[in-house]
Amino acid sequence: MLRARLLTFVATCAAASVLSTGLAGAADPLGLTLDGGAGEAFGVGTDTIAVWLCEIPGTSDPKDFTVEEVATWANTDIAPFFSLISKGRYSTVFEAAGTFTRQADCLDEALDLTTDPRFTNTFVIDNTDIGGGLGGSGAWYLINGEIVPVGPASPPSISSRGFYVRGGMFDLPATAAHEVGHTLSWPHSGSSSTGLGQYDNVGDLMSGHGIDNFCPVSESASRGPCKITHTVAFNRYTSGWIDADDIPLITKPTPSIDLVGPEAEGLQFALIPSPEPLVFTTVEARPPTGYDADAGVSGVMLHTVDETASCSSTICWGLNRRQYPAVGAPGSTDHILAVGESAVVSGVTVTVEAATADGFTVSFAGAPLGCAMGPNPFSDVSAASFAFNDIGCIRLLGLTTGTSPTSYSPLATVTREQMAAFLARLYRALGHTCSTDPTPFTDIAGSFAEADIACIYALGVTTGVSPLRYDPEGVVTREQMAAFLGRLWADALGGACNGAFPPFTDTGDSFAQVEIACIYARELTTGTSPTTYSPAEAVTREQMAAFLARFWKAA
């Protein structure tokens, strides 16, 4: 259960000097979230957790354990799970802090008591025979439009980061692991953001805990999750535990990809974009091994990640992020595909082809309906731009970082060195290796794209403007761009790039007639009107984004 008190919005601060954050590493390398990388602030390094026993006066048949026994149990049954699934990037150390008698609220009092700066988190358990728990990742500041958590550099008495487990869940580690997840800013992933619908996803530690994974809490009728099971892959990504190289992006039909389970090394999950930015589908393998051996669920899981439903357009604290099964009825296992089963998400048919030693082989048929997933960092790219999704796509593919961290300059014209960089990056993104042989050009020394120019020269995509000159700062025209793309198509994909003559009335004298026909036939362009291509016009950066994104999807 989420701890509402801990989702504290602290008013915008003018100066960052008012707090110390302890942020670690380069968060969110694919730029998929609006939390500003705050999730990784908690998820990388050692989390030293103060353990408290809260004795509630008047409890009938109180549980008989000490705070030292609780700390030992947590270090034995909970800590190894987080060390394993983080691949050693995150570790928990539970230390007995003391015992106190409840005056008002066990968690509030434990947080207030945890003033030692050694501690980055608080765990309190009471002495009742009741099940349940709650937790949260603490307070945060909004500084210059970015989320900055108060912790973990500050002790829980300041950060309010901590979790509470009822005594009836002692020796049943799933609930405590679930609440640790909330302190890492992991949300629920059920069919609803409220009520029991938060807990109906059987494929997630943070929601349903599996099908066959329930144990009696006591001799009473109350029951609770027993063993720890895995969480959805996107939670591990936001904590900094999955590298970008282990996340294939599905933007075109893909015959097969081997996805591995959370405990193995390899491709961890695939991403399918949707037409709407900040909404996408994750595809992950969950074999019945390790912590999932007794979960009663096995297969390839499909989840929707949505940062539009419960968040603003610019910020989204992790606990507010909506994650839920991408297909099927609430509470069902329809989003967990067995071998031979398929489902359609965002125009892509996902099919589980076979089981492997560590996961499953998955195929993807069809192209997604969109190619923009994460937030748009470019303040000068309007959602009304015809190339809005295409700019998001090429940023995600690593073809551009913009003209600055916050600008893309969509209406600026493309220079020949920029074009070389775009095309060489696209060639590499298609799985090819560029030549490093020198060129004969005498005017490219010092250009940021010198290696990229060498790449496209070796491919025959360009011969320069003369035998010894490339003219890196020259502007690229639309007919030149057609020539570049047509030649790259032939090099990257093999075979001639041609097509029926398009309906353009202004390309009859162009040196690039054949290439214009090529890119028209492959729907890389529709022209500047139904009957014109405007071959002599300069190419803008938003047009370039459209050319590149369509090339990638068509390849």
C-alpha positions in Angstrom: 0.0 0.0 0.0 1.2 3.5 -0.8 1.9 5.8 2.1 -0.1 9.0 1.2 1.8 11.1 3.9 5.1 10.4 2.1 4.0 11.8 -1.2 4.7 15.3 0.0 4.9 18.1 -2.5 7.4 20.6 -1.1 7.0 24.1 -2.6 9.3 25.2 -5.3 12.7 26.3 -4.0 14.7 29.0 -5.6 18.1 27.6 -4.7 19.3 24.0 -4.8 21.6 24.7 -1.8 18.7 24.0 0.6 19.1 20.3 0.3 21.5 17.5 -0.4 20.2 14.8 -2.8 22.8 12.0 -3.1 21.8 11.4 -6.8 23.9 8.7 -8.4 24.7 8.1 -12.0 23.1 8.9 -15.3 19.4 8.2 -14.7 16.8 7.2 -17.3 19.3 6.8 -20.3 16.4 6.4 -22.8 14.6 9.5 -21.5 11.3 7.6 -20.8 10.2 9.1 -17.5 9.2 12.5 -16.1 10.7 11.9 -12.7 14.0 13.5 -13.6 15.9 10.4 -12.7 14.8 10.6 -9.1 14.1 6.8 -9.0 17.8 6.1 -9.4 18.6 8.4 -6.5 17.2 5.6 -4.3 18.1 2.6 -6.4 21.9 2.8 -6.7 24.2 2.2 -3.8 23.6 0.9 -0.2 20.3 1.6 1.5 21.0 1.5 5.2 17.6 0.8 6.8 16.8 1.5 10.5 14.6 -1.3 11.9 12.1 -0.4 14.7 9.7 -2.5 16.7 6.5 -0.6 17.6 4.7 -2.1 20.5 1.0 -1.3 20.5 -0.6 -1.2 24.0 -3.5 -3.5 24.6 -2.7 -5.8 21.7 -4.2 -9.2 22.4 -1.9 -12.2 21.8 1.0 -9.9 20.7 3.7 -11.4 18.5 6.8 -12.5 20.3 9.9 -11.4 18.4 12.6 -8.8 19.1 13.8 -6.0 16.8 17.1 -7.8 16.4 15.3 -10.9 15.1 13.4 -8.7 12.6 16.6 -7.2 11.3 18.2 -10.6 11.0 15.1 -11.9 9.1 15.1 -9.0 6.7 18.9 -9.3 6.0 18.4 -13.1 5.4 15.1 -13.1 3.4 14.7 -9.7 1.8 18.2 -8.2 1.2 19.4 -11.0 -1.2 16.4 -10.4 -3.5 17.3 -6.8 -4.2 21.0 -7.5 -4.6 20.2 -10.2 -7.1 17.7 -8.3 -9.3 19.7 -5.1 -9.3 22.8 -7.1 -10.4 24.6 -5.8 -7.4 23.8 -2.1 -8.0 21.6 -1.8 -5.0 21.9 -3.4 -1.6 19.9 -3.2 1.6 21.4 -3.4 5.1 18.9 -3.7 7.9 20.1 -2.6 11.3 18.1 -2.9 14.6 17.5 0.6 15.9 15.3 0.1 18.9 11.8 -0.6 20.4 9.2 1.9 21.4 5.6 2.0 22.6 3.2 3.6 20.2 1.7 6.9 21.1 0.0 7.8 17.9 1.3 6.3 14.6 4.0 3.7 14.4 5.5 4.9 11.1 5.4 8.6 12.0 7.1 7.9 15.3 9.8 5.7 13.7 10.6 8.3 11.1 10.9 11.0 13.8 13.2 8.7 15.8 15.5 8.0 12.8 17.8 11.0 13.0 21.1 9.2 12.5 22.5 10.3 9.1 23.8 6.8 8.6 20.3 5.7 7.8 18.6 6.3 4.4 15.4 4.4 5.1 13.2 3.3 8.0 11.4 0.0 8.5 9.0 -0.4 11.4 7.0 -3.5 12.4 4.4 -3.7 15.1 3.6 -6.6 17.5 0.1 -7.4 16.3 -1.1 -10.5 14.5 -2.5 -8.4 11.7 -1.5 -8.4 8.0 -0.7 -5.5 5.7 1.7 -2.7 5.2 2.4 0.7 3.7 5.4 2.7 2.5 6.6 5.5 0.3 9.7 7.2 -1.0 9.5 10.4 1.0 9.3 14.1 0.4 10.6 15.9 -2.7 11.3 19.3 -3.9 10.5 20.9 -7.3 13.5 22.9 -8.3 13.5 24.7 -11.7 10.8 22.3 -12.9 12.7 19.2 -11.9 11.9 16.6 -9.2 14.6 16.3 -6.6 14.0 14.0 -3.6 14.9 15.1 -0.1 16.5 11.7 0.5 18.4 9.5 0.5 21.3 11.7 1.6 19.1 13.1 4.5 18.0 10.8 7.3 14.4 9.6 7.4 13.5 12.1 10.1 13.9 14.7 7.3 13.2 12.8 4.2 10.1 10.9 5.5 11.3 7.8 3.6 10.2 4.6 5.1 7.7 1.7 5.4 5.5 -0.1 7.9 4.7 -3.8 8.1 2.1 -5.3 10.4 3.4 -8.0 12.8 1.3 -10.7 11.2 3.6 -10.5 8.1 6.8 -11.3 10.0 8.4 -14.3 8.3 6.4 -13.6 5.1 8.9 -11.5 3.2 6.7 -10.5 0.2 4.9 -7.7 2.0 8.1 -6.2 3.3 9.8 -6.4 -0.1 6.7 -4.8 -1.7 7.0 -1.9 0.7 10.7 -1.6 0.1 9.7 -1.2 -3.6 7.5 1.8 -2.7 10.5 3.4 -1.0 12.2 3.0 -4.4 9.3 4.9 -5.9 7.8 1.8 -7.5 4.0 2.1 -8.1 1.3 -0.5 -8.1 0.5 -2.0 -11.4 -3.1 -3.2 -11.2 -6.1 -2.4 -13.4 -7.0 0.6 -11.3 -5.1 3.4 -9.5 -7.5 3.1 -6.5 -9.2 0.4 -4.4 -8.6 -3.3 -4.8 -7.9 -2.8 -8.5 -4.4 -1.7 -7.5 -3.6 -5.3 -6.5 -5.0 -7.5 -9.3 -1.9 -7.9 -11.5 -0.6 -11.3 -10.6 2.6 -10.7 -12.5 4.0 -8.1 -10.1 5.4 -8.0 -6.6 4.0 -4.5 -6.4 0.4 -5.6 -7.2 -0.6 -9.3 -7.1 2.3 -11.4 -5.9 1.5 -14.3 -8.2 -1.4 -16.8 -8.2 -0.3 -19.7 -6.0 1.7 -17.4 -3.6 -0.5 -17.0 -0.6 0.0 -18.2 3.0 -2.1 -17.9 6.1 -1.0 -15.0 8.2 -2.4 -16.6 11.3 -5.2 -19.0 12.4 -7.6 -16.3 11.5 -9.1 -16.0 8.0 -6.8 -13.2 6.9 -4.2 -14.2 4.3 -1.3 -12.5 2.6 1.4 -13.0 0.0 4.0 -15.5 1.1 7.2 -15.6 -1.0 8.8 -12.8 -2.9 8.2 -12.7 -6.6 9.6 -10.4 -9.3 8.4 -6.9 -10.2 7.7 -5.5 -13.6 10.8 -4.7 -15.6 10.2 -1.0 -15.9 10.6 -0.6 -12.2 14.0 -2.1 -12.4 14.9 0.3 -15.3 13.8 3.4 -13.4 16.0 2.3 -10.4 19.0 2.2 -12.7 19.3 -1.6 -12.8 18.8 -2.1 -16.5 21.1 -0.6 -19.2 19.8 0.9 -22.4 21.6 -1.7 -24.4 19.5 -4.4 -22.8 16.2 -2.8 -24.0 15.4 -3.4 -27.7 13.1 -0.8 -29.3 10.4 -2.2 -31.5 9.8 0.3 -34.3 9.4 -2.2 -37.2 8.7 -5.9 -37.8 11.2 -7.9 -35.9 11.4 -11.7 -36.6 12.7 -12.8 -33.2 14.3 -11.5 -30.0 15.4 -13.6 -27.1 14.3 -11.9 -23.9 15.6 -13.2 -20.6 14.2 -13.3 -17.1 15.0 -10.8 -14.3 17.8 -13.0 -12.9 19.7 -13.6 -16.2 22.0 -11.5 -18.3 20.7 -10.3 -21.7 17.9 -8.4 -23.2 15.6 -7.6 -20.3 12.5 -6.1 -22.0 11.4 -4.7 -25.3 9.6 -1.3 -25.8 6.7 -0.7 -28.2 5.9 2.9 -28.8 2.3 4.2 -29.0 0.9 7.2 -30.9 0.9 9.2 -27.6 4.1 10.4 -26.0 4.6 9.2 -22.4 2.6 6.0 -23.1 4.3 2.8 -24.3 4.2 -1.0 -23.8 6.9 -3.1 -22.2 7.3 -6.7 -23.2 9.3 -8.9 -20.7 10.1 -12.5 -20.1 9.1 -14.1 -16.8 10.2 -17.8 -16.8 9.2 -20.0 -13.8 12.6 -19.9 -12.2 14.3 -18.4 -9.2 12.0 -16.0 -7.3 9.2 -16.8 -9.8 9.4 -20.6 -9.4 6.4 -20.7 -7.1 4.4 -17.7 -8.4 2.1 -19.8 -10.6 2.7 -17.4 -13.5 5.0 -17.9 -16.5 5.3 -16.4 -19.9 5.8 -13.1 -21.6 4.2 -10.2 -19.8 2.8 -7.1 -21.5 2.4 -3.9 -19.5 1.4 -0.3 -20.4 3.4 2.5 -18.9 1.4 5.8 -18.8 2.7 9.0 -17.4 -0.3 11.1 -18.6 -3.1 9.7 -16.5 -2.0 10.8 -13.0 0.8 13.2 -13.7 1.3 16.7 -15.0 2.7 17.3 -18.5 6.2 18.0 -17.1 6.7 16.0 -13.9 5.7 12.6 -12.6 6.8 11.2 -9.3 7.3 7.4 -9.7 4.6 6.4 -7.3 2.1 8.4 -9.5 3.1 6.6 -12.7 0.4 4.3 -14.0 1.6 0.8 -14.9 -1.0 -1.9 -15.8 -1.6 -5.0 -17.9 -1.7 -4.0 -21.6 -4.4 -6.4 -22.6 -7.1 -8.5 -21.0 -9.7 -8.2 -18.4 -8.9 -6.8 -14.9 -7.5 -9.5 -12.6 -6.9 -11.9 -15.4 -3.7 -13.5 -16.8 -4.5 -12.5 -20.4 -1.5 -10.2 -20.4 0.8 -13.1 -19.7 1.4 -14.9 -23.0 2.4 -18.6 -23.1 4.3 -20.2 -26.0 2.3 -20.0 -29.1 0.0 -17.2 -27.9 -0.2 -13.7 -29.4 -1.6 -10.2 -28.5 -1.8 -7.0 -30.4 -0.6 -3.7 -28.8 -0.2 -0.4 -30.6 -0.5 -2.1 -34.0 2.2 -4.7 -33.3 1.4 -8.4 -33.0 3.5 -9.9 -30.2 4.0 -13.7 -30.4 5.8 -16.0 -28.0 7.6 -18.3 -30.4 9.5 -20.6 -27.9 10.9 -21.0 -24.4 14.6 -20.7 -23.9 16.9 -21.7 -21.0 16.5 -18.2 -19.5 13.4 -16.8 -21.0 11.4 -16.7 -24.2 11.9 -16.0 -28.0 9.4 -13.3 -29.0 8.5 -12.0 -32.5 7.0 -8.7 -33.4 4.9 -8.4 -36.6 3.7 -5.0 -38.0 5.0 -1.5 -37.3 3.8 0.4 -34.2 1.3 3.2 -34.6 3.8 5.7 -33.2 7.4 6.2 -32.4 7.6 8.7 -29.5 7.6 7.3 -26.0 9.4 9.5 -23.5 8.9 13.1 -22.7 9.8 15.7 -25.3 12.8 17.6 -23.9 12.8 20.1 -26.8 10.9 23.2 -25.8 10.9 24.4 -29.5 9.1 21.4 -30.9 5.3 21.8 -30.7 3.0 18.8 -30.5 1.4 20.4 -33.6 4.5 19.9 -35.6 4.0 17.3 -38.4 7.3 15.7 -37.3 6.6 15.7 -33.5 6.6 11.9 -33.2 9.4 11.6 -35.7 11.7 13.9 -33.7 10.9 11.8 -30.6 11.7 8.7 -32.6 15.1 9.7 -33.9 16.0 11.0 -30.4 15.1 7.6 -28.9 17.2 5.9 -31.6 20.2 8.0 -30.7 20.2 9.8 -34.1 20.0 13.2 -32.5 20.5 15.0 -29.2 19.2 18.3 -30.5 21.0 21.5 -31.0 21.1 21.9 -27.2 19.6 19.8 -24.3 16.3 21.7 -24.6 16.1 22.7 -28.3 16.0 20.9 -31.6 15.7 23.9 -34.0 13.1 22.2 -36.2 12.9 25.0 -38.8 16.7 25.4 -39.2 18.2 24.0 -42.4 20.3 20.9 -42.4 24.0 21.3 -43.2 26.0 18.7 -45.0 28.0 17.8 -41.9 24.8 17.4 -39.9 23.4 15.2 -42.7 26.4 13.0 -42.5 26.0 12.6 -38.8 22.3 11.7 -39.2 22.9 9.2 -41.9 26.0 7.5 -40.3 24.1 7.1 -37.0 21.1 5.6 -38.8 23.5 3.2 -40.6 24.9 2.1 -37.3 21.4 1.9 -35.7 20.5 -0.6 -38.5 23.3 -2.8 -37.2 26.2 -1.9 -39.5 29.7 -0.8 -38.8 31.2 2.3 -40.4 34.5 2.4 -42.2 37.3 4.5 -40.5 39.3 4.9 -43.7 40.3 8.5 -44.4 38.7 10.6 -47.1 40.4 12.9 -49.7 38.5 15.9 -48.4 40.7 18.8 -47.2 37.9 20.8 -45.7 36.6 18.5 -42.9 39.4 18.6 -40.4 37.9 19.7 -37.0 34.3 19.0 -38.1 32.3 17.3 -35.3 31.1 14.9 -38.1 34.5 14.0 -39.6 34.2 10.3 -38.8 30.6 10.3 -40.0 31.6 11.9 -43.3 34.2 9.2 -43.7 31.5 6.6 -43.1 29.2 7.8 -45.8 32.0 8.5 -48.2 33.2 4.9 -47.9 29.6 3.7 -48.6 29.4 5.8 -51.7 26.6 7.9 -50.3 28.6 11.0 -51.1 31.5 11.9 -53.4 31.7 15.4 -52.1 31.1 18.6 -54.0 34.5 18.1 -55.7 37.2 15.5 -55.5 38.8 17.3 -52.6 36.0 19.2 -51.0 33.0 18.1 -49.0 31.6 21.5 -48.0 30.5 20.5 -44.5 28.7 23.8 -43.8 26.8 23.8 -47.1 23.0 23.5 -46.9 21.4 20.2 -48.1 18.6 20.5 -50.7 15.6 18.1 -51.0 17.0 16.5 -54.1 20.4 16.0 -52.5 18.7 14.4 -49.5 16.8 12.0 -51.8 20.1 11.0 -53.4 21.7 10.4 -50.0 18.8 8.4 -48.7 18.5 6.3 -51.9 22.2 5.4 -51.9 22.1 4.6 -48.2 19.1 2.4 -48.7 21.0 0.4 -51.3 24.1 0.1 -49.1 22.3 -0.7 -45.8 19.7 -3.1 -47.2 21.2 -4.3 -50.4 19.9 -4.1 -54.0 19.0 -1.1 -56.1 16.6 1.5 -54.8 14.2 2.4 -57.5 10.4 2.8 -58.0 7.8 3.9 -60.4 8.0 7.6 -61.4 6.1 9.6 -58.8 3.4 12.2 -59.7 5.7 15.1 -59.2 5.8 17.6 -62.0 8.9 19.5 -60.8 11.6 16.7 -60.8 12.0 16.1 -64.5 15.4 17.9 -64.6 16.7 16.7 -61.3 19.9 14.7 -61.1 18.2 12.7 -58.3 15.1 11.5 -60.3 15.8 7.8 -59.6 16.3 8.4 -55.9 13.2 10.6 -55.6 11.2 7.7 -57.1 12.9 5.3 -54.7 12.0 7.2 -51.5 8.5 8.0 -52.8 7.9 4.3 -53.5 9.0 3.5 -49.9 6.8 6.2 -48.5 9.8 8.2 -47.1 8.2 11.2 -48.7 4.9 12.4 -50.1 6.3 15.6 -51.5 5.5 19.1 -50.6 2.2 18.7 -52.3 0.5 15.9 -54.2 2.2 17.0 -57.4 5.4 18.8 -56.2 8.6 17.6 -54.5 10.4 21.0 -54.4 13.8 19.5 -55.2 15.8 22.7 -54.9 14.4 23.7 -51.5 16.6 23.4 -48.4 15.8 20.5 -46.0 14.7 21.6 -42.5 15.6 19.7 -39.4 12.0 18.6 -38.9 11.8 17.4 -42.5 15.0 15.5 -41.8 13.5 13.8 -38.8 10.6 12.7 -40.8 12.9 11.2 -43.6 15.0 9.4 -41.0 12.1 8.0 -38.9 10.3 6.7 -42.0 13.5 5.2 -43.3 13.9 3.3 -40.1 10.4 2.0 -40.1 10.5 1.0 -43.7 13.9 -0.7 -43.5 
